[in-house]
Amino acid sequence: MEKRMLLRRVCFKEEVIMKIISLVSSYRINGNTDKAVSLIEKQLLSIADKENIALEVEKIHLSRIDIKTCCGCRACFDKGEEKCPLKDDLLAIWKKIHQADGILAASPVYVEDVNGIMKNWIDRMAFNCHRPAFAGKIVYIVTTSGGGTSNHTINTIKNAFTAWGTNFVGSSKFRTGELMASVEMESKYGSSIKKAAEVLFKAVKNNSAQKPSLYSLIVFKVQQKCWQESAQRQDTVDYQYWQKNKWLERDCNYYIPNKASFLKIKFARLIGSIVAIFYLKKVSKAMY
Ligand SMILES: Cc1cc2nc3c(=O)[nH]c(=O)nc-3n(C[C@H](O)[C@H](O)[C@H](O)COP(=O)(O)O)c2cc1C
């Protein structure tokens, strides 16, 4: 897989203590999205150097990796992701994310949404919505667009990563037109690039996933309630995953031990329970 994957790994110190993975979905190497990510990575490494922290940054170009189109067979949902009939590099990328502390997810805006490469990757990762495995990880989102809005694009990525258990800490939108030179991007967006790196670095360094957002806590509660209600199907891979992680226990409020305030948790549990009731009314037997 390593041979087919276009990646760049940079580290200032020998002993890595923080690891950030950039996922770039643009097909264009050295296109706007790639350039924006490279500039943020440069800032991340500069902050790490100043703070004397060993940081490894690795960029993965999703377009250069063998990720086949989801065939909709549901094998990953029903039997486990390793039973997917598509033999490609998806699980190798999954493992890389699992080993990282932070993720910089970047997509160009295509017709007001993520591009197809990002969407297919998200679809192939959908089993993580059933069995979230990335709790404790920080995600920061970057979009580039011709000039239009990126809100929908950001929400598509944010919703997926939140359902997978990660903690979203921010996003940056770069209006770049067709192709912007790095120098121009740096001069036009220098402060946004610096801010993006600072926010992501600080969140990873301070382990801010221990303070999940209200939205993340609500998403957890909705998922928990749905799996608790499906107790009549205890033989499923999903149910067993939730049970093994002790996430179905009544007093469990998030995937990981956390420092969210009492009131925030109470409110999230209330809202999450209400949302789940409406959701469960709509679905009868299957989850999706
Ligand atoms: C197929 C296609 C669809 C696009 N759709 C939009 C759009 O809806 N809104 C917008 O502002 N820009 C749109 N763009 C422009 C790209 O988002 C923009 O140029 C982006 O920076 C390209 O990133 P890249 O250089 O990494 O490929 C589109 C470009 C392409 C090729």
The ligand as an SDF file (V2000), in Angstrom:
LIG
                    3D

 31 33  0  0  0  0  0  0  0  0999 V2000
  -16.4050   19.8170  -10.8830 C   0  0  0  0  0  0  0  0  0  0  0  0
  -16.1680   21.0730  -10.1130 C   0  0  0  0  0  0  0  0  0  0  0  0
  -17.1870   21.6210   -9.3800 C   0  0  0  0  0  0  0  0  0  0  0  0
  -17.0100   22.8040   -8.6490 C   0  0  0  0  0  0  0  0  0  0  0  0
  -18.0320   23.3110   -7.9190 N   0  0  0  0  0  0  0  0  0  0  0  0
  -17.8590   24.4720   -7.2260 C   0  0  0  0  0  0  0  0  0  0  0  0
  -18.9250   25.0440   -6.4700 C   0  0  0  0  0  0  0  0  0  0  0  0
  -20.0300   24.5320   -6.3900 O   0  0  0  0  0  0  0  0  0  0  0  0
  -18.6940   26.1930   -5.7940 N   0  0  0  0  0  0  0  0  0  0  0  0
  -17.4700   26.8210   -5.8320 C   0  0  0  0  0  0  0  0  0  0  0  0
  -17.3020   27.8470   -5.2100 O   0  0  0  0  0  0  0  0  0  0  0  0
  -16.4410   26.2830   -6.5250 N   0  0  0  0  0  0  0  0  0  0  0  0
  -16.5880   25.1250   -7.2320 C   0  0  0  0  0  0  0  0  0  0  0  0
  -15.5410   24.5960   -7.9340 N   0  0  0  0  0  0  0  0  0  0  0  0
  -14.2020   25.2360   -7.8460 C   0  0  0  0  0  0  0  0  0  0  0  0
  -13.2820   24.5000   -6.8460 C   0  0  0  0  0  0  0  0  0  0  0  0
  -13.9330   24.2770   -5.6150 O   0  0  0  0  0  0  0  0  0  0  0  0
  -12.0220   25.3060   -6.5420 C   0  0  0  0  0  0  0  0  0  0  0  0
  -11.3790   25.7290   -7.6980 O   0  0  0  0  0  0  0  0  0  0  0  0
  -11.0930   24.4920   -5.6510 C   0  0  0  0  0  0  0  0  0  0  0  0
  -10.1920   25.3620   -5.0510 O   0  0  0  0  0  0  0  0  0  0  0  0
  -10.3400   23.4420   -6.4380 C   0  0  0  0  0  0  0  0  0  0  0  0
   -9.4980   22.7490   -5.5510 O   0  0  0  0  0  0  0  0  0  0  0  0
   -8.2390   21.9340   -6.0710 P   0  0  0  0  0  0  0  0  0  0  0  0
   -7.2970   22.9020   -6.7240 O   0  0  0  0  0  0  0  0  0  0  0  0
   -7.6610   21.3520   -4.8400 O   0  0  0  0  0  0  0  0  0  0  0  0
   -8.7410   20.9120   -7.0180 O   0  0  0  0  0  0  0  0  0  0  0  0
  -15.7190   23.4290   -8.6640 C   0  0  0  0  0  0  0  0  0  0  0  0
  -14.6810   22.8650   -9.4160 C   0  0  0  0  0  0  0  0  0  0  0  0
  -14.9040   21.7100  -10.1220 C   0  0  0  0  0  0  0  0  0  0  0  0
  -13.7570   21.1170  -10.9280 C   0  0  0  0  0  0  0  0  0  0  0  0
  1  2  1  0
  2  3  1  0
  2 30  2  0
  3  4  2  0
  4  5  1  0
  4 28  1  0
  5  6  2  0
  6  7  1  0
  6 13  1  0
  7  8  2  0
  7  9  1  0
  9 10  1  0
 10 11  2  0
 10 12  1  0
 12 13  2  0
 13 14  1  0
 14 15  1  0
 14 28  1  0
 15 16  1  0
 16 17  1  0
 16 18  1  0
 18 19  1  0
 18 20  1  0
 20 21  1  0
 20 22  1  0
 22 23  1  0
 23 24  1  0
 24 25  2  0
 24 26  1  0
 24 27  1  0
 28 29  2  0
 29 30  1  0
 30 31  1  0
M  END
$$$$
